[in-house]
Amino acid sequence: MDISLSTAAKMNFLGNSPQWYKIAIIAFLIINPFIFAIDPFIAGWLLVVEFIFTLAMALKCYPLQPGGLLAIEAVVIGMTSADQVQHEIVNNIEVLLLLIFMVAGIYFMKSLLLYVFTKMLINIKSKVLLALSFSLVSAFLSAFLDALTVIAVVISVAIGFYSIYHKVASGRDFKQDHDHTDDGSVHELKRQDLDDYRAFLRTLMMHAGVGTALGGVCTMVGEPQNLIIAEQTGWHFLEFALRMAPVTVPVFFFGLLTCVLVEKFKVFGYGAELPTSVRTILVDFDKYEDANRSQRERVKLYTQAAIGVWLIIGLAFHLASVGLIGLSVIILATAFNGITEEHALGKAFEEALPFTALLAVFFTIVAVIIEQQLFIPLINAVLAASPHDQLPLFYLANGILSMVSDNVFVGTVYITEVKAALDNGSITRDQFDLLAVAINTGTNLPSVATPNGQAAFLFLLTSAVAPLLRLSYGRMVIMALPYTIVMTLVGLGAIMFFLEPMTNSMLDMGWITSHADAAIDAIKSTGH
């Protein structure tokens, strides 16, 4: 039956998204110009809330389209400018290159990743121990790699696990000549098994995601804002880790304790076990792969392992920007594994490019935050407090803002403002160092509360694995809640009671060097 042009236009707008969702987006687009004309500050915060809404509804509609429409309108009505958006994108080019190249590089290492994690999954029978292993591995890797790189690895592994089960569930199995007989090799699959398997993988994904935050906060290469803070403070790798340790060490152990407790008591969506039928499938898959692995496939695993060593060394010592190291991984992995066709290369970029575009839209929202000075009142209020009160206030302010914005942006804004306060004499160098710790931990720890707080969480939410595992925005918030409470409170307590005395102790013992002392020594050495 033929339909009118208006009906066709309504059907085409945001495709198969629910009608109420389409109406909500149109309503946002209509009211924003009027609110902006009345009060730009309120309009700016309204836009932030609207964009978070599109992220929360990611399973109804990918956020790029509705969020992009809001961003375009923001530029058109003057909430920000195209030049400011470009400026934000240029400032974050390393993050974009990371997404484009590193995620694609991980794609070409999926055979090794699936091999390693399959062994881990089938050999560790205890769910608590398995969850703890995923969290520990993610934390360790994130301390030396970027959290986005680690979460890309975890996503690749989860998709691999799910695809193995899906092949068997659809009757194809991983064996090309599999004969469906009643000799015990046929897997009895039920709908409940699929639901339980999804719940099981969801828990591992969330433990791994939080693990990236636990490890990423510890070192200068763990998160993008860490590098920015290290650059502003002049700290090298070891000094950065030592200065963060009074906060990051207790948070790390309490975070792991939280992992154990939520699994043991099966709360907040955790505790799902691997169904017996699915374990059987994975064990059969592993045996089949081991028995039928050709020499070429073995060489591919060895090659990918060698590339993995280069990846860790390159990122740990920051031999090049993360994105360029990712590009080298693509070149090495494809050249030595015989992947030379253009269409084979293109598949690797399918996962990363939509999110890269979404992140560019996100930087438009960040540009609005800057243009409309949405954070300035809070920054000024914190700087006006006494030096003793500034540490917990900076920690909490950064944490709260990182929950609704982006922790990279918040960290960058705050460390820049604090550096300006140091330069104009408003604070001492020792206070600046302590505030830098509060800013770094504040942007990294409480921000696990929401997917938009950390790019790694947002990447997970908008990845191909999220709809497969029914991992929605709301579910991520609920599952992250126990971690959010524990990590935030332990971090706050460490900031208030441990940071200053332990930093002074490390200075007294010579573990870290006072910049003031270093400057005096440098002057003395010149003979002046």
N, C-alpha and C positions, 0 to 999 in steps of 0.2 A: 504494500500500500504506500502511495506517495505521501510525503509529509511536506509541510510548509517550510519556508526558509527559516522562519523564526524558531520553529520546533527543532529543525536540524541544528541551528546555532546553539540552542540550549543543550541539546544532546552532545554536541561536540565539545562544549566548554568543560574542561577538566574530565572529559571522558566518562568513565564508569564510576566516578566518585558519587557518594550519596547526595541526594538533592539538597538536604539540609546543609551539607558542607559547602556546596556551590553557593547557596544563598548567603552563608556566613562570609565567604570570601568576597562576594559582591558587596555585602554590607560594609565590610572593612574598607574596601576601595572607595565607597561613596562617602563614608563619614570622615575619613582621614583628612581630606583637604579642609573641611569645615573646622575640625578640631585644631588643625595647624594654624588656621587663620585667627583663631581665638587665643590659643596658648601653645606655642611651639614646644615648650618643655613637656607638657602633658601629652601632646601628640607624639613626641619622641618615645616616651615610655609606653604609650599605647601601641606604637608600631613594634616595639620589642616584645610586648605581650602577644600581639597577633602573630609574629614570626614564631614564637615559642609554640603557639597553638598549631601552626602548620607542622612543626616538628613532632608534636604530640600525636598528630593524626597521620603520621608517616605511612601507616599500613592502609589508610583510606586513600591517600594520594601522596605520591612522592613529593617532598617539600619544595623541590626546585621550581615547579610551576607556580603554585600559589605564593610561595615566598618570593619568587622572582617577580611576580606581578606587583607585590607590595613594595619591593625594592625599586622597581622601575618608577612606580608612582612617587616614591619618596624623592627620587632625583628630579622628576618632572615638576613637582610642586615646590621644590626648593629646600627640602629638609636636609639635603646634602647636595654635593655636586659630583659630576662625572670625574672631575680631576681628583677630588678627595677619595673617591672609590678607587681610582687607579693608584693613587698614592698608597692606600692600604694594601692593595694587591701586590704592589712592588715591594712593600715592606715585608710581606709574608711570602715572597716568591719561593723561599726554601721549603715552606710547608706545601705549597702547590707542586713543586718539583718532586717532593717526597711522595706525594699521592700519585702523581702521574707515573713515575719511574720505579719507585721502591715497591709499590703494591704489584705492579706488573712483574717486577723481578721475582717477587715471592711466588707468583703464579708458576714460574718456570722451575721452582724448587719444590713443587707440591709432592712429587714422588718421594723425595727424602723425608719431607715433613710427615706425610701419611704413614710412611714406614716406621718412623720413630714413635709417633704418637699412638699408632695401632699397637705396637709392642707395649707401650706404657698402659694403654687402656685394658688390654687383655691379661696383663701380668699382675696388675695391682687390683686385687679383688675388693679391698675395703674402699667404700665410697668416700669416707672421710679422708683417708690417706691419698686417694686419687685427686680429690678436690684440693687438698693441701699441696700436692705435687704440681698441679696446674697453676696454682697461685704462686708458688715458689719459683717455678720456671719462668713465668711471666714477669715476676718482680726482678729476678736476676737479669733476664734479657733486657728489660726496660731500663735498668741502671746503666747499661752500656750501649743499647740501641735506643731508637726513638720509640715511644709508646705506640705510635701509629703503625710502625713496622711490625711490632710484636702482635698487635691486634689483627693485622693483615694475615700474619701467620696462623693465628688461632681461627680466624674465619675460614681460611683455606682448609685447615684440618677438619673443622666442623662440617663444611660442605662435602669433604671427602668421605667422612663417616656416614653422613646422611645419604649420599649417593650409593654407597655400598648396600645399605639397607633397602633403598628405593628400588634398586635393580632386582633384588630378590623378591620384594613385595610385588613388583609388577610382572613376576614370572620369568625374568630374563636371567637372573643370577649373574655372578661374576665369571662363571665358566661358560665358554661359548657353546660347548657341547653338553651342557648340563641336562641330565635325563631325570625328569620328575617322576621318580618311582617311589615306592613305599619301603625302601631299604634303610630308611632312617636318615637319608641325606636331604630329604625335603624338609624345609623349615615351615612349621605351622605358624602362620602370621595372623595376628588379630589386630583389630582397630585399637584396642587398649594398649597393645605393644607399641604402636606408633605414637600414641599420646604419651606413654611413659618414656619412650626414647627421646621424644622432643623435650620433655621436662628434664630428663637427665642431661641432655646436651645444653639446655638453657642454663642449668646451674654451673656447668663447667665454663661456659662462655662468660658468665658474670664473675665467677671467681678469677678467671684469667684477666678480665677487664679491670677489676679492682686491683689485681696484682700489678698491672702496669702502672697504676697510680702509686702503689706502695714502693715500687722500685724506682719509678720515674722521678720522684721527688728527691731522691738521694744524691744524684750526681748532676753535673752541669750539662750532660748530653741527654738526660732522660726526657726532658720536655723542651719545646722551643723557647718558652719564656725563661727556662733555667739558663740557657746560653746568653740571653739578653741580660739577665741579672748578673751573671758571672762577668760579662763584659763591662758592665757599669761599675762593679765592685773591684775588678782587677784580680779576682780569685782564680787560681789554677784548679785543675781537676781535684787534687787531694785536699786542698784547703776548702774548696766548696763542700766536699763530702764531710769533712770534719766539722765545719761550722754548722751544717745542717743536722749532724748526728744527735745533738741533745733533743731534737724533736723527732727526727725520722726513725731513730732506733726504737724508742718505746712505741711509736705508732706502728712500726713494722710488726713487732711481736704481738701487739694487741689486735692488729688486723688479721694475722694468722690465727690467733685465738678465736676471733669472730668467725672465721671460716670453719673451724672445727665445731664450734657450738651450733651454728645454724644448720650444719649438716647432721650433727648428732641428734638435735631436738626437732629437726624437720620443720623449721619455721620460715616465714617470709618466702615461701615458694621453693625452698631448698629441701634436700634429703631424698630426691627421686633416685631410685636405683636403676642400674642397667638391666632391662628385661632379659631373662634367661635365653629366650629365643634369639634376641639380637646379639647377645654375647656369642652364641653358637655360630651365628652368621659371621661375625668378625673373626672368630677363631678359625673357621673354615676358610675365610678369605685370606687370612695371614698364612695358613698352611699352603693353600693353593698358590699364592704369590711366591712363597719361598721355594716351592717345588718346581715351579714353571718359569722362574726368572732366568732370562737369557743372559749371555755374556755382555751384550750391548746394554741391557738394563742394569746390570751390576756396575758397569763402567759409568753409567749415568748417575747412579747413586754416589759412587766415589767422587765423581766430578762435582756434583751438587754439594757434597760434604766439604770439599776443598773450597768451593765458592762461599759456603757458609762461614768458614774460618776467615776468609778475606773480608766478608761482610762485617763480622764482629770486630776484627782488627781495625778495619777502615773507619768504622763508626766510633769505636772506643777511643781511638787516637785522633778522631776528627781530621782524617787525612784529606777529606774533601767534603763539600756539602752533602747532606744525606741524599738528596735527589740525584746528584752526580754519581754517588756510589751505587745507587739503585740502577742507574743507567749502565754502569759497568757490569752489574750483576746480569742484566738482560743480555748484554753483548756476550759475556763469557758463557752463560748458561745456554744460550741458543747456538753459539758457534761450536761449542764442544759437545752439544747433545744433538746436533744434526737438524736443528729447526731453522729452515731457511725460507719457507714460503711466507708471503706477506699475510695471507689470511690466518695462518697459525699464530703470527705475532699479534694480529688484531684482537684475538680473543682475550689476551692478557690484559688489555686496557679497558675491557667492557665494565669491569667492576669499579675501577678507580675514577674514570672520567665523569660519570654523573655526579659523584660526590665532590669531585674537584670543582665542577660548575656550581654545585650547591654551596661550597665553601666561599667561592667568589661572591655569591649572593649574600652570604653571611657577612662578608667584609663590607658590603654596602650598609648593612644594619650597624656595623661597627662605626662606619663613617658618619652615620646619623648620630650615634652616641657622642662622637667627638664634636661634631658641628653644633649640636644642641647642648653640649656640656652637661650631659645627664648625670655624670659621676662627680662633677666638681664640688657640689655642696657637701657630699659625703667625705671627699678627700680633704677639703678645707676643715671640716669639723674634726676629723681625726688628727690632723696636723696641729690643731689648736689645743689638743689635750697635753697633759704633763708627760715628760719622757717615760716615766714608769708605766703610765696607762696606754701609751702609744702602741706598745708591742701587742697586747691582746686585741686592741681596737683595730690595728692594721690587719692582724690575722683574720678577725671576724669580718671586717669590711671586705677584704679580698675574697674571703670564702663566700659570702652572701652574693656579691656581685658576680663571682665566677659561676654560681649556680644558674644565673639568669642570662649571663653573657658568655664570653669566651675567656678561659683562663689565660691564654696567651695575651689577649688584648688587655685584660685587667692587670696582669703582672707588668706589662710594658708601661702602661699609664702610671701605675703607682711607683715603680722604680725610677721613672723619669722625674716624677714630681719630688720624690725624696732626694734624688741626686741634685735637683735644683735647690732644695732646701739646704743641702750640704754646701753647695757652692756659694750660696748667699750668707752662710754662717748661722742659719737658724738652728741647725743641729750639729753635734760633734761627729767625728769620724767613727768613733766607737758606737754611737747611737745609730748611725747610718748602717753599719755592719749588722747590728741586731735587727733593725727594721727590714733589711734585705732578707734575712732569714724568715721573718714573720710574713713578708710578702710572698716569698717562694712557697713556703709551706701552706699559706692561706689559699693560694691559687690552685695548689695541687691536691689538697686533702678534702676539704668540704665540697669541692666541685664534683665529686663522684655522685652527688645527690641527683643530678639530672643529666640526661644524655647531651644536652647542649653545653654543659659545663666543661667537658673535655672532648677534644676532637676525636680521640680514640673511641669514646662511647658513642658519639654522634655517627662515626663511621660504622660502628657495629649496628646501630639502629637502622641505618639506611642501606645496609648491605643486603646481598641476596639471601643470606642465611636467616635474617630476622623474620621474614614472613614464613619461611620453612619451619622455624622453631616456635612460631607464634610469640615472638619477642617484641612486644609493643612498648611505646614510651611509658605508659602507666605501669606496666609490669616491671620495666627496668628500674623505675623510681622505687617501687615497693621492694624489689629484691636488693637494691642498693641501700635501702634505709638503715638496716643494722650496721652496715659498714660506715655509712655517713655519720651516724650518731657516735659510734665508738671512735672513729678516726678524728672527727672534729673535736670531741671532748678531750681525748688523750693529747691531741696536738695543742689544744688550748692550755691544758694543764702544764704541758712541757714548756710552752712559751712563757707562761706566768712564773713558774717555779724553778725550772732547770736551765733555761737557755742562758741567762746572764751569768749565773755562778759557774756553770760548766765551761762557758766560753772564756771566762776569766782564768779558770784553772788551766785550760789548754794553752792560753797565752803565757801563764806563769811557767808552765812546763816546757814551753818552746815548741809545742806541737804546731801551733799556728803563729804567725808573726803579725804584730801590730803594725799597721800601715804608717802610723805616726812614728814608731820606733825605726821602721825601715827608712823613712824619709830622713830622720835625724842621722842615722848611720851613713846614708848616702852623702849627706852634706859634710859630715866629718871626714869621710874618705876623700873628698875633694880638697881638703885642707882649708875650707872656709869656715 
